[in-house]
């Protein structure tokens, strides 16, 4: 149910946030630039008008989402700090200080699910609009990066041990009498797996790894037998364990995490980090530094992401970019929709000196997107994705671009 409209026409005689706060503070200025009524119009149809418990105000929820990414906070932290920060409260529409938390942290999760990917893009569009002429550049610079999921570095041994622990939990929950728990044996095997890089220990560690996988398979089969008629409730979980234990080193579409089965293994050619586990994110920015596009992908070739990236720019800015400047990872594309794609390559002898200098200027300026991506990762939650599943990846990719609001 929609929240009841509050009467804001009458302010406190002695105290109000607007008269107390510094009008030059970035959050105060930003609060008066954003078109909050637009969010009310667009998000109101997502609520039932006259049934159920009244929801929190839409401005409050949208403001908390923006603050979360501007200040690099978790859901729990932004809710806690809101009750202590006058600027946060004014940004979210309060006229007087409220000494309480605005909502439960879980309500931000429900609100993200309610507005979906389209709602997040609407917030991104508004962040583009408040930058004015800086977002009207005819040239866009495009690059991709990897946003890692919040998982540990995957190894076969880690996955096997997690499967064993989950089998123990299923057995305890359903009072199953396992044929053998292998707890003492696993403790001894963990000693054999230490210092595996030493030449004398490699063979012993490999044998221990193989034994751990064997034990995991035995426990899965034993739990499946002992569950009897209750096995249908654990069918998907047990099938996942069997698939993990059966996968080989060279297999495609491998599972790297039990709680995030959609994680992709992505190689970006980094010397210090050969593989990253998460999803690919495409970032599009103008020459003046305004980010006008952000999309999440699985593990597509960079050139295959251009169509959707350019389409999103046209949708959010309501204009068609003339030139798209990319790196060599996008090779093979020369034109997407009505946008010309420029990729570094050896110049033709027939190319004029003016055109060569123009291309060089493009490619030098394109390098400016690299520190922007680094800034997003370091300060605006793009480095690691804490959201669940593929839907969370799409939401995180677009919501990390509240850097435009700074």
ChimeraX attribute file (.defattr): number of C-alpha atoms within 10 A of each C-alpha:
attribute: neighborCount
match mode: 1-to-1
recipient: residues
	/A:1	15
	/A:2	20
	/A:3	15
	/A:4	11
	/A:5	7
	/A:6	7
	/A:7	7
	/A:8	9
	/A:9	5
	/A:10	7
	/A:11	12
	/A:12	9
	/A:13	6
	/A:14	6
	/A:15	12
	/A:16	15
	/A:17	18
	/A:18	15
	/A:19	10
	/A:20	10
	/A:21	13
	/A:22	13
	/A:23	11
	/A:24	9
	/A:25	10
	/A:26	12
	/A:27	18
	/A:28	17
	/A:29	13
	/A:30	15
	/A:31	18
	/A:32	11
	/A:33	15
	/A:34	17
	/A:35	13
	/A:36	18
	/A:37	11
	/A:38	14
	/A:39	17
	/A:40	14
	/A:41	10
	/A:42	12
	/A:43	15
	/A:44	16
	/A:45	10
	/A:46	11
	/A:47	15
	/A:48	13
	/A:49	13
	/A:50	10
	/A:51	9
	/A:52	10
	/A:53	10
	/A:54	14
	/A:55	14
	/A:56	16
	/A:57	18
	/A:58	21
	/A:59	18
	/A:60	19
	/A:61	19
	/A:62	21
	/A:63	18
	/A:64	22
	/A:65	23
	/A:66	22
	/A:67	22
	/A:68	22
	/A:69	23
	/A:70	21
	/A:71	14
	/A:72	19
	/A:73	17
	/A:74	15
	/A:75	19
	/A:76	14
	/A:77	12
	/A:78	21
	/A:79	22
	/A:80	17
	/A:81	14
	/A:82	23
	/A:83	16
	/A:84	15
	/A:85	13
	/A:86	19
	/A:87	21
	/A:88	22
	/A:89	22
	/A:90	23
	/A:91	23
	/A:92	22
	/A:93	18
	/A:94	18
	/A:95	19
	/A:96	16
	/A:97	16
	/A:98	14
	/A:99	10
	/A:100	11
	/A:101	14
	/A:102	19
	/A:103	15
	/A:104	12
	/A:105	16
	/A:106	10
	/A:107	14
	/A:108	18
	/A:109	14
	/A:110	11
	/A:111	16
	/A:112	19
	/A:113	14
	/A:114	13
	/A:115	16
	/A:116	15
	/A:117	20
	/A:118	11
	/A:119	21
	/A:120	21
	/A:121	24
	/A:122	17
	/A:123	21
	/A:124	25
	/A:125	18
	/A:126	21
	/A:127	26
	/A:128	24
	/A:129	20
	/A:130	16
	/A:131	16
	/A:132	10
	/A:133	11
	/A:134	15
	/A:135	21
	/A:136	21
	/A:137	19
	/A:138	14
	/A:139	19
	/A:140	29
	/A:141	26
	/A:142	27
	/A:143	22
	/A:144	24
	/A:145	20
	/A:146	26
	/A:147	23
	/A:148	21
	/A:149	23
	/A:150	17
	/A:151	17
	/A:152	10
	/A:153	11
	/A:154	13
	/A:155	10
	/A:156	18
	/A:157	17
	/A:158	17
	/A:159	19
	/A:160	22
	/A:161	17
	/A:162	16
	/A:163	26
	/A:164	24
	/A:165	14
	/A:166	18
	/A:167	23
	/A:168	18
	/A:169	13
	/A:170	14
	/A:171	20
	/A:172	12
	/A:173	9
	/A:174	12
	/A:175	11
	/A:176	15
	/A:177	12
	/A:178	16
	/A:179	11
	/A:180	10
	/A:181	16
	/A:182	14
	/A:183	11
	/A:184	8
	/A:185	12
	/A:186	17
	/A:187	10
	/A:188	11
	/A:189	17
	/A:190	13
	/A:191	12
	/A:192	19
	/A:193	19
	/A:194	13
	/A:195	12
	/A:196	14
	/A:197	11
	/A:198	10
	/A:199	9
	/A:200	10
	/A:201	14
	/A:202	16
	/A:203	15
	/A:204	16
	/A:205	21
	/A:206	14
	/A:207	13
	/A:208	20
	/A:209	20
	/A:210	13
	/A:211	16
	/A:212	23
	/A:213	20
	/A:214	13
	/A:215	19
	/A:216	24
	/A:217	19
	/A:218	16
	/A:219	23
	/A:220	20
	/A:221	13
	/A:222	18
	/A:223	22
	/A:224	19
	/A:225	12
	/A:226	17
	/A:227	17
	/A:228	9
	/A:229	9
	/A:230	11
	/A:231	15
	/A:232	12
	/A:233	10
	/A:234	13
	/A:235	11
	/A:236	10
	/A:237	14
	/A:238	20
	/A:239	11
	/A:240	15
	/A:241	22
	/A:242	15
	/A:243	11
	/A:244	20
	/A:245	19
	/A:246	11
	/A:247	14
	/A:248	10
	/A:249	7
	/A:250	7
	/A:251	9
	/A:252	8
	/A:253	12
	/A:254	17
	/A:255	22
	/A:256	23
	/A:257	22
	/A:258	16
	/A:259	11
	/A:260	16
	/A:261	14
	/A:262	20
	/A:263	25
	/A:264	23
	/A:265	21
	/A:266	20
	/A:267	13
	/A:268	13
	/A:269	9
	/A:270	9
	/A:271	7
	/A:272	6
	/A:273	9
	/A:274	11
	/A:275	16
	/A:276	19
	/A:277	22
	/A:278	25
	/A:279	25
	/A:280	26
	/A:281	24
	/A:282	22
	/A:283	23
	/A:284	25
	/A:285	24
	/A:286	22
	/A:287	19
	/A:288	13
	/A:289	18
	/A:290	24
	/A:291	27
	/A:292	28
	/A:293	29
	/A:294	26
	/A:295	22
	/A:296	25
	/A:297	20
	/A:298	17
	/A:299	17
	/A:300	11
	/A:301	13
	/A:302	21
	/A:303	16
	/A:304	12
	/A:305	20
	/A:306	23
	/A:307	13
	/A:308	16
	/A:309	21
	/A:310	22
	/A:311	15
	/A:312	18
	/A:313	21
	/A:314	15
	/A:315	15
	/A:316	17
	/A:317	18
	/A:318	10
	/A:319	12
	/A:320	18
	/A:321	21
	/A:322	13
	/A:323	19
	/A:324	25
	/A:325	23
	/A:326	27
	/A:327	18
	/A:328	12
	/A:329	14
	/A:330	22
	/A:331	16
	/A:332	11
	/A:333	14
	/A:334	13
	/A:335	14
	/A:336	17
	/A:337	11
	/A:338	11
	/A:339	19
	/A:340	16
	/A:341	21
	/A:342	21
	/A:343	20
	/A:344	16
	/A:345	10
	/A:346	6
	/A:347	11
	/A:348	8
	/A:349	8
	/A:350	6
	/A:351	9
	/A:352	11
	/A:353	10
	/A:354	8
	/A:355	11
	/A:356	14
	/A:357	10
	/A:358	11
	/A:359	18
	/A:360	12
	/A:361	11
	/A:362	22
	/A:363	17
	/A:364	9
	/A:365	13
	/A:366	21
	/A:367	16
	/A:368	14
	/A:369	22
	/A:370	14
	/A:371	10
	/A:372	17
	/A:373	19
	/A:374	14
	/A:375	15
	/A:376	20
	/A:377	18
	/A:378	13
	/A:379	17
	/A:380	22
	/A:381	24
	/A:382	26
	/A:383	20
	/A:384	17
	/A:385	20
	/A:386	16
	/A:387	15
	/A:388	13
	/A:389	15
	/A:390	17
	/A:391	14
	/A:392	18
	/A:393	26
	/A:394	21
	/A:395	24
	/A:396	26
	/A:397	26
	/A:398	25
	/A:399	25
	/A:400	24
	/A:401	28
	/A:402	23
	/A:403	20
	/A:404	18
	/A:405	21
	/A:406	10
